[in-house]
Amino acid sequence: MGQALGIKTCDFQTARNNEEHHTKAISSQRLLVRRGQPFIVILHFQAPVQAFLPTLKIMALVAQTGKQPSVANRTQVTIPISSHSSGLTRATLGKEWSAAVEERDAQSWTISVTTPVDAIIGHYSLLLQVSGKKLCPLGPFTLLFNPWAREDAVFLENEAQRREYLLNQNGLIYLGTADCIQTEPWDFGQFEGDVVDLSLALLNVDKQEEKWSDPVHVARVLGALLHAHKEKSVLPMPQTQAAQEGALLNKRRGSVPILRQWLTGQGRPVYDGQAWVLAAVACTVLRCLGIPARVVTTYSSAQGTGGGLLVDEYYNEEGLQNREGQRGRIWIFQTSTECWMARPVLPQGYGGWQILYPSLPKGGEVLEACDLVPVRAVKEGTLGLSPAVSDLFAAVNATCVVWKCCEDGTLELTDSNKKYVGNSISTKGVGSDRCEDITQNYKYPEGSLQEKEVLERVQKRRIEDGKDNSIHPPSLKTADPLYLFLEAPSSLPLRGDAQLSVTLVNPNDWEKAGQLTIGVQAVYYNGILAAELWREKLSFKLSANLVQRITTSLSFSYFDQNPPENSFLRLTAMATHSKSSLSCFAQEDIAICRPHLTIEMPEIAEQYQPLKTTVSVYNSLDSPMKDCVISILGRELIYRERNYRLGSVRPGNTLCTQFQFTPTHVGLQRLTVEMDCNMFQNLTNYKSVSVVAPEFTA
């Protein structure tokens, strides 16, 4: 009987199922479905089945996943086939594996298969078993998390958010400073054909396959492994490489080439000036597996404090940052990955957005090197929830204390303007290219009653834990004060100049004299000193109760060397008057703005109709831009990347070029343009275009 019911073919209805499961963008050839939601398979038998209807009672599907499928750990399950879906109750659907015959004819059955909302994700094999005899392979399929299923732990109710945080491959990452936020277009590429395989290949390092049903476990494993790959795969900053090799290392268009490099050796590595892209790679993998995720940027983020709320920074007597002695430092920006899921084992209210927080592995246990911290726990200062909460709370609430390193080796506290930490926490807005400020998710407003209560609660907990409980800097009361204020632009054009001013205030009834030092250094986004560029010493004499404003010009022509690629300018001012050892200090971080790349094209285009685009760049530098190459790319706009080699652009001139392409996919698409030349790489800009279906006339 079993032989008579042999399978001729099994049709997985891939196009239909993938459409219904929001996976059609990944593939139209292989079956990818989401748990808790039915999918259809059609069995075509080798012979008519009317005579064998009683066999239904002893007929079942078998689903297997993992390296060694086992009933004990839920990596193998037998699914009895019901004669009709009406035999399955609503309570059963989505709670356990089920299969029911929806339609039948002489030689085929249409079977609806439903997986439970807590099923293990991964690559599966589907088999048919008749009368407990030999298993007949039907084919493979891949099971993913399901944000559309209410009972799934990753359920996200808002459809616009699902489209943004799961289906959108066109990302934006925010760099720069809090006062000059710079936008970096990013291709997450979670639907590239091999990304689902690469993502599950990462998970294969974990031997606890039975826990792949839990998005918390999966996210922690991925975070730990990505951090481990970073330690092995991030390259030093290129210094003396050939221009072509340097340009290759500098490319940072999307996650997929980096992921391929890690897992197959085919792709692009990351160098240490771009380690922020790791948050984007994690976002790609999470979205691919069905976990809503986004990249978040925190400006002025305190790092390396061990949870302490006072961050020490050290400067020499000339106001330049000291290379050594930093127990903690303020990063210009820090990127992280948030993912969305329920946390039923935590107190109520701690589900929702979770921060992926990789740390150094302890005792070689790489898979234990990542925590998942609720954003709410950071806002409320719930330190007992996880050890990582303390670090993340300090990152957005610490106070910076500036010390002067004297020539005799002693340290002196300076009177510095308060530096607010955890500013302008930003992510891409839902369904748009605007920057959304989500600082209110992480902390209460500065100076509010709620902020005071949270800080006091954190202080109390740290005292109970026997840790440093200081949350306020030491008092600097003096009868002979001098105040210093620094005003500077938020950005400086490459090879340009700008005005800056230092204001000195003498509030006393006697004259003060001393020395003012203004310095500029290049620093990377993580606060590490890149180069000392320029400094100027001025003597001052302030009469009683006098306010003096000193204005000077900051120009690239002053620098002995150009700032390194991907660095910022750190402007510092330190004033010391002769009758007091207390120095006044102020600091501003300035973003370097390169020439602007302009894209001109219509906001609306018609599918299958040629679209003309103009790209131009004005050379604001004092030197010619040579060997200019423009690259254009756009998912579902251009079949493959195009490169145009254009000559040189003299100072004060504008380079302009036109090209044409034909959009093939309806929807909001993004065109990205990148320009390289002898002066810099990765001058990028982007523009979105809404592609509409053609109107057909009768």
N, C-alpha and C positions, 0 to 999 in steps of 0.2 A: 504493500500500500504506500509506504513511504517513497519507494522508487517511482510509483505511478504519479506521485505528486511532486516529482522533481521540478526544479525551477529552471525555466528557459532563460528569462532575463529578469532583472530587478530595476525598475525605473524609479530613481530617487526624486524625480520632479524638481530638479535643482533650481531651475529658473523660478518656478512658482514659490517653492519653499524659501529660497534666499530673498525673494522680494518681500514675502510676508515677515521674515525674520530680520529685516534690515541688514542683510549681509551681501546683497547683490553687488555692491561696490568692490567686495573682496574677490568674488569669483562667480562666474556663471557656469563653471564646469564641475565644481566640487561642492558637496553639500555642507553648508555651515549654518547651524541652527542655534537658537537660544533656549535655555532651559525654561521649563514651565509652560511652554507653548507648543501646540501640536504641529507636527509636520507629516506630510503624505509620502508614502511609498506605494508603488504598484507592482505586485508580483504577477508575472506571466508564467503560467505553468506549462509543462511539456505536454500535458494531456488534460482533457476535461475533468473537472473536479466534482460534478454532481453526484457521482457514485461514492464519493469519499467524504461527504459532509460530516459524518460522525468523527472524522479525524480532527475536526476543529477543536474538540475537547482536549486533545493531546498534542496540540500544535502551539508553538511558542516562538517568539523572537528572543535572541540572546544578544546583549550589548556588552562589549568588553573594551576596557581601556587600560593603559599602563603597560609596564614591561612584563609583569606577571599577574594577569587578571585573577582575582580571587573574590569569591562570594563574601568571605569574612571581612574584607576591607571595602566592600561596595564597588570594586573595580570590575566586577562581573555581575550581571543581573539577568534573570530569566523573566520574560514578559509574556504571560499567557495572552492569546489573541481572543478577544471577545467577539461574538457573532455580530454584534452591532454596537455602535457608540451609545445607544440608549441604555445599554446595560451598565454603563459607567455613570456613577453619580457625580454631581458637581463637587462633592467633598473629596472624591477620589482623584479627579483631574488636577494635576499639578502637585499632588501630595506624594505620588508614587509613580513608578514606571507603568504605563498602560498602553495597550494596543487594541484597536477595534476595527472591524471590517466596515467600511463606509459604503462601498459599492462592490458588486460582483457580477461577473458574467461567466460564460462557460469555461474560460481558461485564464481568467485574471481576477485578482482581488485588489481593491484600493484600500489600504490600511492607514488609519490615522494613529500616529505614535506620539505620545506625550511623555516628556521627561519631568521629573519632579523639580520644583523650584530650588531645591538644595542639592541637585545632582553634582557630581564631580565633573569639572570641565576638562577638556582635552580632546585628543584624537580617539575616536571609537571605531570599532569594527562591529557591523551588524550581521547577525547570522540567523538562519532559520533552523529550528529543530522540530522534527516530527516523531512522535511516539518515543521520545527519549533517545532516539538513534543519533547517528553521526550528524554533526553540525554542517550546514550548507552555507558558505560565505555569500552574503548579499552585497557587501561593499563597505567602504569607510565613510564616516562623517565626522564633523568636528562640532563639539558642543561648547557654547560660550555663556557667560553671564548675561542676564536679561534685565536691563533697567526698565523695560516696558511691563514686566510682570510684577504685580503689586506685592506678592509674597516673597519675591526675590530680595535678598539682602541689599542689592545695589539699586533697588527701584527708585526712580526719579520721576516725580509726578508731572513736572512741567515739560511739555513736548518741546518747546523752544530750547530749554536747557539740555534736553536729551540730544537734540540736533547739534547744539554747540559743543557740549562736553563729551560726546561720543562719536558723532558722525562727521564733524567738521575737520577736514584735514589742513585747512589754511589757518595757521596760528599766527599770533603776534606775541613776541617776548619783549618786555620793557627793560631797557638798559639805561645808561646815563646817570643823572643825579635826580634827587627829589625836586630840584628847581628847574631841571632841564631833562625831562623824561624823553628818551630816545626809543623809537620803535624799530624792532627787528622782525621782518617777516620770516615766518618759519613754516616749513612743510613737515607736518607730523607724519604723513604717509602711512597711517595705520591700516589702510586698505590695500597697500601694495601686496602683490600676490604672495610673496614669501614671508611677509612680516608675521602672519599668524604662526607659521612654522618656526620662525626665529624666536618668537615670544615663548612658545611652548617648549622650544629647545632650552631656553633659559631655565624654565621651571623644572626640566628633567634632572637638573643637578640636585633638586630636592627629592629625597627618597620617600617622603610622606605623602604619597599620591592620594591617600584617603582624605587628606585635609584640603585638597584642591577644590572642594565644594565651598570652602570658607573664603570669601574675598579678603578678609583681614589677613589670613595666612598667606594667600597668594601675593597680596601687595607687599607684605613684609619680606617675603622671599625675593621678589623682583627687586625691591629697593636694595636689599643686601647684595644681591648679585651684580646689579648695575654699579654699585659703589665698588665692589671688588674688581669688576672689569675696568672701572676708571683708574684704580690704583695701578693696574697692569698696562693700560692702554693709552693713558694721557701722556703726551710727549712734552719734553721741555720746549720753552719758547724758542723758535728758530732764530739764530743769530747770524751765522755766516753761510747759510745755505744759498744755493743758486736761486735766482728770482723765480724760476719756474717751479722749483720744489717748494719754495716758501709760499707761493700762491696756492699750490695744492693743499698745503697744510692749513692755510687760512680759510678755505672754503667752509662755509657753515650754513648751508642752505636748508638742511633738513635732517631728520633723525635716521632715516633708513640707511644711508651710506655708513653712518657711524655704527649702527647696529650690525650691519653686514661685516664691517671690519672686525668687530669684537668676536663674532661667532664663526665667520668663514675666512677671515683674512682678506676679503675682497671688499674694499670700500675706503673710507677716509678715516684716519685716526683723529683724535682731538688733541690740541696742544693746550698747555696749562693756562694760557690767556683766555681760553674759551670754555673752561670747565663748567660754566653755567649752562651749557647745552645739555648736560646730563639730566637736568630736570625735564627738559623737553623730550629726551629719549624715554625716560620713565613714563611720561604722559602718553607717548605713542604706544608703548607696550600695554599699559593699562586700558586705554581706549580700545585697542585691538581685541583684547580679551573680554571686553564688555563692561569694564568698570569706568564710570564717568570720571574724568580727570581734567585738571587745568594747571597751567604754570602760573605761579604767583611770584611777584618781585617785591621784596621789602627794602626800602631805602634806609641808609644809616642803620645797619643791622649790627648789633653787638655780638661778637663771636669769640669763643675761647675764654669765657668768663667762669666756666664751671658752675653756672647758675648764679654767680654773684651779681649784684645789681650796681656795683661800681666798677667801671672799666678804666684802667690806667693806660694813658698814652704818654709817651716820653719824647721830649724835644730838647735839643741842645741849647746853649746860651744864645745862639743866633736864630732860634726859632725854627730850625729844621728838624724834621722827624728823625729820631734815633733809630738805627737799624736793629738794635738789640733791646732786650729787657721788656719785651711786650708780653705780659701775661694774657692780655685780651686786647682786642682792637675793634675799631668800628669799620665795618666794610661799607664801601660806598653803596653797593647793593648786593643783595643775596637772593638767589632764585631757589624756589622749592616747588615740589609737586603736591597738589592736593587731590584727593580722590574721595568719592562720595559712597557711603555705605551705612547701613544700620550697625549699631554696636550693642546688641542685646545683653551682653555680659557686663556692660558698664551701666552706671546709674542712668536713669531716664534723662534724656535731653543731650546726651553726648554722642548721638549719632550724627549723620550729615557729613560735612567736610572734615576730612582727616589729613594731617600733614605727614608725608613720607619723610622720616627722619633717619637717614643712614648715619652710622657711627663706626668707629674703628672696631673690628671684631676682637672679642676677648677669647684668649686661649685657642685661637685658630678656628673658632666656630663662626664661619662666615654667615651662615643662615640666621644667626642670632644678632646680626649687626645692623638691624633696622627696626625702628619702632614706628607705630602708627598712632599719632597723637591727635585727639579731637581739637579742632580749632577753639571750641568753646572752653576747653580745659585751659588753654593759654589765656583767654580773655578773663576767666574767673580765677586764675592762679591756683588751680586745683593740683597742687604738687604731688599729692598722694596717689594720683591716678597712674603716673608713670614717671620714672626718673628723667625722661626727656622733657617733660613739661617745664622743669626748672630752667633748662637751657633755652628753650623757646620763649619762655616768659621773659627771661633776661634779654633776649635778642631784641625785643620790642619795647622794653620798659627800663633798661639800665640808664644810668647817668654816667657821663664821661668826666674823668678827672685828668687834668693835664699837669705833668710834672716837668720841671726843668732840670736837666742833667748838667750839673756844674763840672768845671774842669777838674776839681779836686775829688770828684767821684760822689759827692753828696747829691741828694735829691731835694728840690724845693718845690712846694706846691705853688701853682700859679693861680691868679685870679682870672679865670677864663669864662667867657660867655657860655651859658648852658647849651649843650648840644643835645637836641631832642633825638631820641633813638626810636626806630620803628615808624618812619614817616611814609606817607603816600603808598601804602601797601596796595599793589596794583595787579590787575589781571584783565584779559580781554573781555569786553562786554558781550553779552549774549546777543547773537544775531547781528552784530555790527562790528566796525573796526575801531570803535571808541575805547578809550582806556577807562576801566571801572575802578574806582577807589573803594577798597574793602577794608580799610583800616578799622572801621567800627566792628568788624568781625573778630578782631584780634585784641582790641584794647578799648577801654572807656576813654572819653575825651580827657585831654590833659587838664588837670586842675579840678576835675569833677569830683563830687562826693563819692561816686562809685569807684573811681580810680583810687581814691584815698583808702577806701575800705578794703579793696583788693590788695593794695600794697601792704597794709597793716596785717592782713591775713597771711600773706606770703612771708612777711618778716617774722611773724609769730611761729610759723611752721619751720622756718629755717633755724630759729632759736631752739625749737624742740628737737630738731635733727642735729644740733651741735655744729651748725655751719655758720659761716660769716653772714651776719644779719644786717649789715650796713646797707641802707637804701638812700642815704643823703651824704653828700660830700662834706669833708671837714669844714668847719667855720673858718672864714678868713677875715675876721674883724681886724681893722687897723685904723689908727688915728691919722694915718697919712696915705689915704687911698689915691689911686690914679686909675682912670677908666679908659678903656680902649674899645673902639668899634670899627669894624672892617666892612666896607661896602665894595662889592665886586660883581661883575656880570655873571650870570649863570652859565654862559657859554662863551667860547672864544673861537672865532674862525681860524681854521688852519692857515698859518702864515699871516694871520691878521693881527690887529692890536685892539685894545680896549682900555677904558679909563677905570681906575680904581682909586679909592680914597680911604684914608685912615683918620679917624677922629679921636683926638685925645682930650680928655676932660679932667681939669684940675678943680676939684670942689673945695679946696682949702683956701685959707686966707694968706698963704705964703707961696712964694715962687718954687717951682720944681724944674729941675734940669735932669737930663738923662739921655739914653740912647734908644732909638727905634730901629729894629731890624725887620725888613720885609723880605720874604723868600718864596721861591716857587720850586716845587718838586713835581716830578711825574710819579704817579702811583697807579697801581692796578686796582681793579674794582674790589679786590679783597684786602685793600689797605696796605699791601706790600710795596715798599719803596722801589721804584724803577730807576730813577736817576735824579740827581740834583741839577737843576737847570740855571737858576739865577738867584742872586740875593743883593740887597742894597742896605747900607747902614746910614742912618741919619741921626744927627744930634738934635735935640729939641730943648727949648726953654719955654716953660709955660708960666705966665704971670698968674697971680692969685685969681681964683674963680674964672678961669679962662677956658674956652672951648676952642681948640685949634684943629682945623681940617687940613690934612696933607693929601694932595692929589698928585698921582703919577700915572704914567702910561705903562701898560703891560703889553709888550710886543714880542712876537717870536724872534725878532731881530736881536733881542737881548740874550737869547739863549745860546750857549755854546754848542748845544746839540739839540736835535729835534726830539720831542717826546716819543717814546716807543709806541708801536702799534697797540691799540686798544687800551691806552692809558688815559689818565685824567691829570689835570693840573691841580695841585694842592697849594693854595696861597695861604701863607701864615704871616702874622705880625706879632712881634713881641716887644714890649716897651718896659724898660727898667729905669727908675729914677734914682739918682745917686744916694739919696738919704733913706732908701728903703730897699730891702732885699726882695720884696715881693714884686714879682713881674706880672704884667698884664699880658694876656694872650688871646688871640682870635684866629679863626681858621675858616676858609671857605674852599669847597671843592668845585672846580670848574670843568665842564664838559668841553671837549674839543670837537668843533663842528667842521666837517669836511665839506667840499663843494656839494651843492644840492643837485640831485638828478631829478629832472622833470619829465613826467609822462603825460601826454595829451592823447586822449581817446574818448569816444562816446561812453556815457554811463549805461546805455542800453544797446545791445547788438542782437541781430537776428541769427538764429542757428543756420549753419551752412552758407552764410553770406560772408564775403571777404570783409575784414575789419582792418582799417588803416590806423596805425599808431605812430606818434612822433615822440622821440626821446631826445632831450637836449641837456647839456651840462655846461654851466658857465665856469670858466677858469678864473677863480678869484685869487689864485696864488701869484707869487712874484716870479715863478719859473714855469716853463712850458710843461704840460702834461704829455708825456711821450708814450708811444706804444699802447695806445688806448684800445681796449677790447671790450665790447658790449655783449653781454649774454642775456637772452630773454628766455623765460621759462614760465609755464603756466599749466597746471594740471587741468585737463579737459578743455584747454584752449589751444595748446600747441602740442603736436605729437611728440616732439623731442626738442631738447634744448638747442637753440640756435646761437651761433657766435659770429659777431661781425668785427673784423679788425679795421680800425679807423685811423690812423695816423696820429698826429700831434695837435694839441690845442694851445695856442700861445696865450700868455697872460692877458686878461681882459677880453678874450674872445669866447664865443659860444660854439660848442660842437652840437650839431643837430643831424639826426638821421631818422629815416622813416622805414617802416617795414609793415608787412601785411600778413595776416593769418586768418584762418577760417574756424570759428568756434563750432564744436561738434556736440556739446552737451548743454542742455537747458539748465538754468539756475544761476546763482550768484557765483561767479568765478573770479579768480585773481591772477593778474599778470604781474610777474616779478621781473625787474630789470636790474642787472648788476654790471658795474663797470670796474675794470682793473686798468692800472697804468703804472708807470715807473714810480709814481709818488705814493700810491696806496693800492690796496686791494679791497674788494667787498664794499664799494660804494653802491648801496642798494636803495631801491624805492619800489613801491608797489601801487597798483590801482585795481579796484574791483569793477567788474562789469556784469550787468545782469543780462544773461543770454535768454532770449524768449523764442518760443516756437514760431516757425513761419506761419503766416496767414495764407490759407489756400482759398482762392476765389473760385466760385462755382462756374 
